[in-house]
Amino acid sequence: NAGVTQTPKFRVLKTGQSMTLLCAQDMNHEYMYWYRQDPGMGLRLIHYSVGEGTTAKGEVPDGYNVSRLKKQNFLLGLESAAPSQTSVYFCASSYSLGTGGNEQYFGPGTRLTVT
Amino acid sequence: GIQVEQSPPDLILQEGANSTLRCNFSDSVNNLQWFHQNPWGQLINLFYIPSGTKQNGRLSATTVATERYSLLYISSSQTTDSGVYFCAVQETSGSRLTFGEGTQLTVNP
């Protein structure tokens, strides 16, 4: 049982390049989330998914797109990377939104630098 | 949206000392989690505690939901306890965790 895994662990992009971050979970969770963490701050929600084929915007969605084609995977895409997207990206998943099932489990993070 | 305030922002301890970290939040919640972010950036789940008290070894946590605060206790601190401690909450009507700004803990040998 690997929990939540993220690929890649590190990446350096040039401004304007595109990339996709992959999140995978093996806990059969319905809900998945993408957060970003900037230096000296807590995490902020980018997008989330309430089930296969559904996504919704979080607190800071601009410049990102997401897809959830399979229940176990949640992809985060940057179409045209900007230096402001330099950050550490965390994926998380939970069983539900209600008390008792809404504990979120986090992946190890992806450190992205945009030059 | 919900506001989350953590205190103190920074804490320096000698090994073996005890400490209490506080998290205040501005609205009713159905999820509260404490995390430890180690110096390598890894986010470690400490407690899922929307209400009540839990203990895990030298760490314990209490959430008083009616008064909108949670406390994290660290006893007999060790250098490996160093890092940032985050409190995160989910509003009862919400779908995301809102994180506080963290408490930076340094434990000196």
Contacts between the chains, C-beta under 8 A, distances in Angstrom:
chain1	res1	chain2	res2	distance
A	31	B	95	7.9
A	33	B	96	6.9
A	33	B	97	7.8
A	35	B	97	8.0
A	40	B	101	7.8
A	41	B	101	6.4
A	41	B	102	8.0
A	42	B	4	7.9
A	42	B	86	5.6
A	42	B	88	7.2
A	42	B	99	2.9
A	42	B	100	5.8
A	42	B	101	5.6
A	42	B	102	5.9
A	43	B	43	8.0
A	43	B	86	7.7
A	43	B	88	7.5
A	43	B	97	7.4
A	43	B	99	4.9
A	44	B	99	7.4
A	45	B	96	4.3
A	45	B	97	7.3
A	48	B	95	6.4
A	48	B	96	6.5
A	50	B	95	7.5
A	56	B	95	7.4
A	58	B	96	5.9
A	59	B	96	7.1
A	88	B	41	6.2
A	90	B	43	6.4
A	92	B	97	7.8
A	97	B	90	7.7
A	97	B	95	5.8
A	98	B	30	6.6
A	99	B	30	4.3
A	99	B	31	6.9
A	99	B	50	5.7
A	102	B	30	6.6
A	102	B	31	4.7
A	102	B	90	6.1
A	103	B	31	7.0
A	103	B	33	6.6
A	103	B	45	7.6
A	103	B	48	4.1
A	104	B	31	7.7
A	104	B	33	6.7
A	104	B	88	7.9
A	104	B	97	5.9
A	105	B	45	6.8
A	106	B	35	7.7
A	106	B	43	4.7
A	106	B	45	7.2
A	108	B	42	6.0
A	109	B	41	5.7
A	109	B	42	7.2
A	109	B	43	7.1
A	111	B	41	7.3
